[in-house]
Amino acid sequence: MASESKSIFSDTQLETLLVIADTFIASLDDKSANELVVSASQLSSGSLSPVDVQRYGKISWTSLGITQQLLHHAPLLIPPNKLSDLTFSLSLLSTRLGTLALTGHFTEFRNLTMAQREAALLAWSTSSVPLLRQLFRAFSGLTVWLAYVQTGSPLKKAIGYPGPDPEARSEKFRANALPPYEFVQVPPEGLDIECDVVVVGSGAGGGVVAAELARAGKRVVVLEKGRYYRPEEITTDELKGSEMHEKGSPFSTDGAEFFVLAGSTFGGGTTVNWCASLQPQHFVREQWSAQGLPYFATPRFQQHLDRVYKRIGATKDSIVHNVPNQILMDGCRSLGYHVDVIPQNTAGRAHQCGWCCFGCPYGQKQGTVATWLDDARRAGARFVEQCFVERVVVRDGVAKGVEAVVGEGEERRRLVVKAAKVVVAGGALNSPGVLTRSGLKNRMIGKNLWLHPATVVFGVFPDRLIECYKGSIMTAVSTDVRVSNVVENIDGNYFGAKLEVPSLHPAWMAPMLPWSGSFKHKELMLHLNHICPILVLVRDKDSRGTVSYNPDGSCRLDYAMSPHDRRSMLEGVVRALDVLVAAGAQEVFTVQNGVEPFTWRQDEERGIAGTRYRTWIEERVRKSGLLDNRTGFFTAHQMGT
């Protein structure tokens, strides 16, 4: 169980870190701040106040007053091995010789000019030395995310972001939108309870198991590591919503290559997912069957899928595309690419809420809290929240229950659940931890982690209001192999990429955008409401990852993307850029450090066959490749282990 973080930086290290933060989010000079005002005035929405934009240009990271948040989140976002690299580099940068070695300037980093500091960071971002790229990714991800995630941040106001869902407390909100759950209260002296089955985890797996067993007459207890957020507690604020995720924020893999998003709340990932409900495609089922699991190729499996679909209300009925999803639809159709509607688990109702990634205060998203766990509740199941399972109790080779602690810090209390059966459904990130802490020795525990590695490309539409955080989330997908053998079926065995649309709020958008200097990054964020993202999601074929654990029980991920999967992703990136161009983007760009955006000239006819555009694709996008820590990668799908 994660404990309260302590400061990991010395005073000198922290001083240098704050100078780095003030380089990523810098107070611009008057000339640059005025240029931001001019840039904002060219957007068709015309909603950005020149005064606010001017003030935005003058905001520095330290002026936000969030140093304590940095001290809290640094050990959560960055794995221990990278923290040691980070603190060592800060020590070096606090000296003349160290700064000379890392930047080429013989003076402490804090004494460099702004231009020198920016140049040094940009050199790290494209360095041939992996460690320097890792440092850039760690420093930029930590500082930029923290700057934009803060509740009421002046950065958000200036760029035209409305903050929490404006309708979250409108007539749409109902205090009884979700079932009335009650949780077992553990007294200070601890508690022993008995049942037939204890289920560890309340997400898509644990919720279904709990419902089925409880309805079959079993006495069921469900243990959830996260906490339950009642509808009135779901504010849809970015910082508050981050608490529903593992470690309370996006965190990075051991090599800092990937940002990881994983649900950690009552209902698991089904509480914070984007409503998309895709069934396993035929080739996945055939491959599983060929590997000795024939059930997946049977009509019975399809019947079970249909039953799950019905219970979670997954349909294509009443879907209303938001602007970014409509852009994906329009761009694909313009090019003759296949595109389809993604079923949503909203019970056939239009659900135009772009804030559902922070929990659904309306109760319309049919996650396990609204469905399977409610079925279990009605059948008599009991629930425990904020419950960290230390181990499964095993006697004579038979599981007899679990030992756990409930609460945090001084409020931690002992819980023992005695049960005839134990179901471990903590997901790919936490189930291996339960097994290893329980004494299991199988060498494959924690191995074979799949992530569905993903990246994003962007299109800028100055004359069109996009607002990529509003409306229905992820309602369109381009996958069909009829598009091309280099998208989803890259080498004939269906390991390739899908194109979808994410919902990107400022704190998720800002760290993903390429950073080529504080002015350029602030200018890109000013275009937030006119930027359309397209997600490139890869079905990993031969990449492999592992899950391991820190002494406090929190997880760590190590993942190496294979050449095949990088090729799949790169082909998806090119196709996604083409889709944005076909949909009318004036500018397109990737998240490859050092690859400048492509902007159409006024005298050019826009189209994917344009000579200058194709040259940019071949000479800049393809040749630069997708290197670790030089490209923005993330994952929201953790599987295997």
FENMOUR-V519226 format. One record per helix or strand of 3 or more residues. SS is the DSSP state (H for helix, E for strand). FROM is the first residue (numbers start at 1). TO is the last residue. If there is no record, write none. Layout:
# FENMOUR-V519226
ss from to
SS FROM TO
SS FROM TO
This chain:
# FENMOUR-V519226
ss from to
H 11 24
H 30 41
H 50 58
H 62 64
H 67 77
H 80 93
H 96 103
H 109 111
H 114 125
H 130 149
H 154 158
E 191 200
H 204 215
E 220 223
H 231 233
H 238 242
H 246 248
E 258 260
H 269 272
H 282 290
H 294 297
H 299 312
H 323 335
H 356 358
H 372 378
E 382 384
E 387 395
E 398 406
H 409 411
E 413 424
H 427 437
E 454 460
E 476 478
E 497 500
H 506 512
H 518 526
H 528 530
E 531 538
E 544 549
E 555 560
H 563 582
E 587 589
H 611 624
E 633 635
